[in-house]
Amino acid sequence: MHKKMAAAVISGLMLANAGLVTADPLKGDGELGYTSTTGNTHNKNLNAKLSLSKKDGLWRHKGKLEALGSTTDSVTTAERYLLTAKTTRDFTEKSYGFGDFRYENDRFSGYDYQATLAGGVGKRFIEDAVQTVDASAGLGINSNQNSVTGKSEQQGILMLKGNYLRNVSPSAVFTEDLSVESGSKNTYVESVTGLKMTIIGALASKLSFTIKRNSSVPAGTSKTDTLSAVTLVYSF
């Protein structure tokens, strides 16, 4: 069911975007981080991301794909795949309505998958050449499958999001993205802090720190996961 849900949302977004004649070009970031150690311990880590955004008049579209993998002595210690998509439609210069979708498959989170579909309203409090402050709230549905029991559950959720971006200097950008999906059975919180620094032209390096927390997880599974990453970024 969750695969059909993801496929339907992706297909819908593709069909919707196919009919758009966009004045602004498609923008995006491709990130890649890889480390490998040998000797007493053999460790490999891969972190890859692709972010796309497009503006068409009153409409704004954003999408992101992420993949994370880690092995130690040939034993998988982390494996995560994430897809997010968001479309907004401006009501005024600062306020907007939105539709938001998130699908996550994290092998070590206690859930085989978590999928969320929500809609609501938001406001860009500040949007200028120096910084952007954005917040939104909405209602939606979360679907997940417990990796221990195999049981699938659905719950209504309240979604809250806050985004902050500041151009620290001509070559450095600081970002903070906070997301909360709260329901009667589980509350999911994610915080992503990043610092992107230009190396040359479209190439940059990025430091990021991610905190994820589920309030309800299977026995023996940690409620909180963190990820520190250093990646190379190519912007287009």
N, C-alpha and C positions, 0 to 999 in steps of 0.2 A: 504493500500500500504506500509506504513512504517513497519508494522509487517512482511509483506512478505520480505521486504528488509533486516530487521534484521535477520530473519530466514535463508535467503539465504546466508548471510555472515557467520553466525555461522556454518551452515552446511558445507560451503566451507572450513572454517578453520579446522573443525573437520576431514573432509575427507583428507585434506592436511596433517594434523599432524598424521593421522592414518597410513600413509605409511612411516613415518620417523623412522629410527633406530637411537636412540639418544645415543651418547656417554656420554654426560653430563646428570645428573639426573634432573628431574623436580624440580624446586624451587618455593617457594611461601611464602606469608604472609597472615595470617588470623587476622583481626582486629575486636574488639568488644568494643563498649562503650555504657553504659546504665545508666541513672539517673532517679530517681523517687522522687518527693516531695509531701508531703501531709500537710494538715492543712488549712490555709486560701486559698491556691491555690493548686490544684492538677495538677502536671506537670510530663509528662513522655517523655523521649528522648531515641531514639535508633539509633545507628550509626554502621553499619556493612560493612566490606569490605573483599574481597578475591582477592589477586593478584597472578598471576602465570607467570613464565618465564621459557624458555627452550632454550638451545643453541645446534645447530647441525651443526658442521662444519662452513660453511659460512653463515648459516641461524640462526636468532634469533627470537623467538616468545614471545610476552607478551600479557597478557589479564587481565582485571580487572572487577570485579562486585562490585557495591556499592548500599546500601539501607539506606535511612535516613527517620526517622519518628519522629514527635513531636506532642504532644497533650497538651492542657491547658484546664482544667475543661471540659474534654471530647470533646473538639473542636479541630480538626486537624489544626495545624498551619504550618506544614512542611511535605512534602512527596516527596521524590525524589528517582529515580532509574536510575542507570548509568551502561552502558556496553561499554567497550573499548577493542579494539584488534589491535595489530600492529605486522607486520612481516617485518624484514629487511634482506637484502642479501648483504654481504660484497663484494665490488669491489676491494678494497685495504685494508691494515691494518687499515686505519682510515675512509675511505669513504664507503658509502653504498647507496642502493636504498631501498625504503620502501613502504608499503601499510598500510593505517591507516583507522580505522572505529570507529565511536563514535555514540552511541544512548543514548539519555537522555529523561527521562520522569519526569518532575518537575511540580507538580500540581500548584505551586505558581509563576512560572517564566513568565507567560503570554503566554506560548506555551504548547500545549498538548504533543508535542514531538519535538525534534530536532535530526536529523540524518545526519551524515557527512561521506562521503567516499572519500578518497584522496590518491594520490601517488606522490612520489618525490624523492629527494636525501638528504643525510645528511652527517655529518662529526663528528667524535669523536676527538675533539682537544686534549683532555687529557684523558687518561684511565690508571691509575696506582693504586697502593695499597692505596694511600692517597686520591685522588679525581678523579672525572670524569666530563668532560665538553663536552656536546653534543648539536648540533644544526641541524635543518633540515628545508627544505622548499619544498612545493609542491602545486599542483593544485587539485581541487576536486569539488564535488557537495554537497550542503547542502539542505536538505528537512525539512520543519517544518510545523506545523499546529497551527494557531492562536486560543487560547483557548476562545476568546471572539466571533470572527466572524465564527470560524470553517473553515476558508479558509486555504487551503494548498498552499505553495509556494516552489519553487525551485530556487536556484541561484548558479552560479559558484563562487568558493571561492579561495583565496590564503591562504594556511595554513603555519604558521610559528611556530616552537616549539624550546624551549631551556630547557635543563635539567642540573642541577648541583648537584653533590653529593660530600660530604666531610666527611671523617672519622675524627671527631673532637678529639676523643680519642678511646682507644680500646673498650669502651663500649657505645659510642655515635656517631650517624650519623646525619648530617644535609643535608636536601634536599630542592631544589627549582625547581619546574616544572612550566614553563610558556607556554601557548598555545594561539594562535591567529588564528581565522578563519574569514577572512575579505571578504565580498561580497558587491554588490551594494545596497542590501536591508537591510543587518544587519551585524554587526561585533560582534563576540563573543570572549571575552577574559577571560581566567581563569588562576589564579595564586594559586599554592598550596605550602605552606612553611611548612616543617616538621622537627621535632627533635625526633629521636628514641633513647631510652636509655635502655640498657640491664638491666634486673632485676636479672635473673638467668637462665643460660642455653639458651634455645630457647625462653624464655619468656621475653618480653620487654614492656615498656610503650612508648606512642607516643603522642606528642603535635603537633597539626596541625592547620593552619589557611588558609582558602580558600576564595578567592575573585572571584566572577563570575559577568560578565557584558555583557549585550546585548545593543547595541546602539539603537535598535528599538524595542519597546514593546508596547502592548495595553495601552490605556489611563487608569490611575489609578494603573498601575503596576510599581514598582520600577525597574530601569535599573540595579541596583547593589545589589547583595546578598553576604553576608559573613557568614562564618561558622567557629567557634572555637570548636575544639574537643580534648578530652583526651580519648585515647583508650588503651586497652591491645592488644599486638601483639604476635602471636605465629608463629615463622618461621620454615619452614621445607624444 
